[in-house]
Amino acid sequence: MAAQQLTYAEWLDSMARSTSAAAVVFHDADLRLLLLHATYEDSWQLPGGTVEHGQDPWQAAVREVFEEIGHRLSDAPRLLGVDWYRPDGLDPYAQFLFRGPRIDHETFSVTLSDEHDAWGLHTVEEWEPLIGPAQAARLRLVRETLLSGEALYLQDGAAVRS
């Protein structure tokens, strides 16, 4: 007896659900990284956010960076890597990490959105007391990737080594 073929709707319902996010890594010549403090939770994060319906990750990154810090990205996208993140109790998501422009702390200006109440440009070691060891480990990998130029693939913030 032949197996019954699924309808398109049944097949679609059987697929794993995930979302996407995009973030931009701004840094200075000393590889200090720009993070924003969220108003909706006590966390520091890279500028970026969720990919909305009809957007690709780079479009989301451009939109989110403008909304969150008032900076217009004009360069072509340069992908640093992807973090496949599986938070407890939520569907997994892929966060696309893009290389932002190198900035000068003295001349770079930020206009924060209502989602954020502070920003900083610090080394990973300076960030660690504020973000914790797991997030600091993730930022160390991002910093290494900025130096090496190699693609970064993370799962839940940890490097996947071949």
matplotlib code that plots the C-alpha trace (Angstrom):
import matplotlib.pyplot as plt

x = [0.0, 1.4, 1.9, -0.5, 1.3, 0.9, -0.9, 1.2, -0.5, 0.2, 3.8, 4.2, 2.6, 5.2, 8.2, 10.2, 9.4, 12.2, 12.7, 15.6, 17.3, 20.1, 22.7, 25.5, 28.9, 30.3, 33.8, 36.7, 40.4, 41.1, 38.2, 36.0, 32.5, 29.3, 26.4, 23.1, 21.2, 17.6, 14.8, 12.5, 15.0, 18.3, 20.6, 23.3, 23.0, 24.4, 22.3, 19.8, 16.5, 14.0, 13.7, 10.2, 7.9, 9.2, 12.7, 16.0, 18.5, 20.5, 17.4, 16.4, 19.9, 19.8, 16.3, 17.1, 20.4, 18.6, 15.7, 18.0, 20.9, 20.0, 22.9, 22.4, 24.3, 25.5, 28.0, 27.2, 26.6, 29.6, 28.5, 30.6, 28.6, 25.5, 24.4, 21.8, 20.2, 17.8, 16.4, 14.5, 10.8, 11.0, 11.4, 15.0, 16.3, 19.2, 20.9, 22.9, 25.9, 27.1, 30.4, 29.6, 31.8, 34.8, 34.0, 35.8, 34.5, 35.3, 33.2, 30.6, 27.1, 24.2, 20.5, 18.9, 15.4, 12.9, 14.0, 17.4, 18.6, 22.4, 25.2, 28.8, 32.0, 34.2, 36.5, 35.1, 36.9, 35.3, 31.8, 32.1, 30.9, 27.8, 27.0, 28.2, 30.7, 28.5, 27.8, 31.4, 32.6, 30.3, 31.8, 35.3, 34.5, 33.0, 36.2, 38.4, 36.3, 36.8, 40.5, 40.7, 38.1, 36.9, 33.2, 31.8, 29.2, 27.8, 25.2, 23.8, 26.7, 29.4, 31.7, 31.1, 34.6, 35.1]
y = [0.0, 3.4, 6.0, 8.9, 12.1, 15.1, 18.2, 21.4, 22.7, 19.5, 19.5, 23.2, 22.4, 19.7, 22.0, 23.4, 27.0, 29.6, 33.3, 35.4, 38.4, 40.6, 42.6, 44.9, 44.9, 48.5, 48.7, 51.1, 50.7, 49.1, 46.6, 48.1, 47.0, 49.1, 47.7, 49.2, 48.9, 47.7, 49.5, 46.5, 44.2, 44.7, 43.6, 45.0, 44.0, 44.7, 47.1, 45.0, 43.1, 40.8, 40.3, 41.4, 39.8, 40.6, 41.7, 39.9, 40.0, 42.9, 45.0, 44.3, 45.3, 48.6, 49.4, 48.4, 50.3, 53.4, 53.0, 52.2, 54.6, 56.9, 55.7, 55.1, 52.1, 52.8, 50.0, 46.7, 43.9, 42.1, 39.0, 38.1, 35.0, 33.4, 32.3, 29.5, 30.2, 28.0, 29.8, 27.7, 27.7, 29.6, 28.7, 28.8, 31.7, 32.5, 35.8, 37.2, 39.2, 41.9, 43.8, 47.4, 50.4, 51.1, 54.1, 56.8, 57.2, 60.9, 61.7, 58.9, 60.0, 57.9, 58.9, 56.2, 55.0, 54.4, 50.8, 51.8, 54.1, 53.9, 52.9, 52.1, 51.3, 49.0, 46.0, 42.6, 42.5, 45.8, 44.5, 41.2, 42.4, 43.9, 41.1, 37.9, 35.2, 33.5, 36.7, 37.8, 34.5, 35.2, 38.7, 37.3, 35.1, 38.1, 40.0, 37.2, 37.1, 40.9, 40.2, 37.0, 37.9, 34.2, 33.3, 32.6, 29.9, 29.7, 27.6, 29.2, 31.7, 29.0, 28.3, 25.3, 23.9, 21.6]
z = [0.0, -1.0, 1.7, 1.5, 0.2, 2.4, 1.2, 1.0, 4.1, 6.0, 4.9, 5.9, 9.4, 9.9, 9.3, 12.2, 13.0, 13.4, 13.1, 12.0, 13.6, 12.3, 14.2, 13.2, 15.0, 15.2, 16.6, 16.8, 15.9, 19.3, 18.7, 21.4, 20.6, 20.6, 22.7, 23.7, 27.0, 26.5, 28.4, 28.2, 30.1, 31.8, 29.0, 26.7, 23.1, 19.6, 17.5, 15.6, 15.8, 14.3, 10.5, 9.6, 7.0, 3.5, 4.7, 4.2, 7.1, 5.7, 5.2, 8.8, 10.0, 8.1, 9.5, 13.1, 13.2, 12.0, 14.4, 17.4, 17.0, 14.1, 11.9, 8.2, 6.8, 3.3, 2.6, 1.1, 3.6, 5.0, 6.8, 9.9, 10.7, 12.0, 15.5, 15.5, 18.9, 20.7, 23.8, 26.4, 25.7, 22.4, 18.8, 17.5, 15.5, 13.3, 14.1, 11.2, 12.4, 10.0, 10.1, 10.8, 10.0, 12.1, 14.2, 16.1, 19.7, 19.7, 16.6, 16.5, 17.6, 18.7, 18.9, 21.0, 20.4, 23.2, 23.3, 24.7, 27.4, 27.2, 24.8, 25.3, 23.4, 25.4, 25.1, 25.7, 29.0, 30.1, 29.0, 30.8, 34.3, 32.6, 30.2, 32.0, 30.9, 28.2, 26.3, 26.8, 25.3, 22.3, 21.9, 22.0, 19.1, 17.2, 18.0, 16.7, 13.5, 13.0, 13.1, 11.0, 8.4, 8.5, 8.7, 12.1, 12.8, 16.3, 18.0, 21.1, 21.2, 21.1, 18.2, 16.1, 15.2, 12.3]

ax = plt.figure().add_subplot(projection="3d")
ax.plot(x, y, z, "-o")
ax.set_aspect("equal")
plt.show()
